[in-house]
């Protein structure tokens, strides 16, 4: 019986050289540390999806985190105008 197959593995360490150069705090797995709205510790820098965690890369997770980070950007820009 002939068989062919492949295996998919998760990344255990994220390469985030750009985030590191921007001064973002990185967790032990190489993911960028963010708050609930995707804000990093670097002013004006937001992150979402695969850059914030090491594990299963799923489109639905990245899309939802991107939407949440966009809400954070919108909120911060709006507050900058009205405060």
Secondary structure, DSSP 8 states (H G I E B T S, - for coil): -----------SS---HHHHHTT--B-TTS-B---TTSB-SSTT-B--GGGG-SS---HHHHHHHHHHHHHHHHHHHHHHHH-
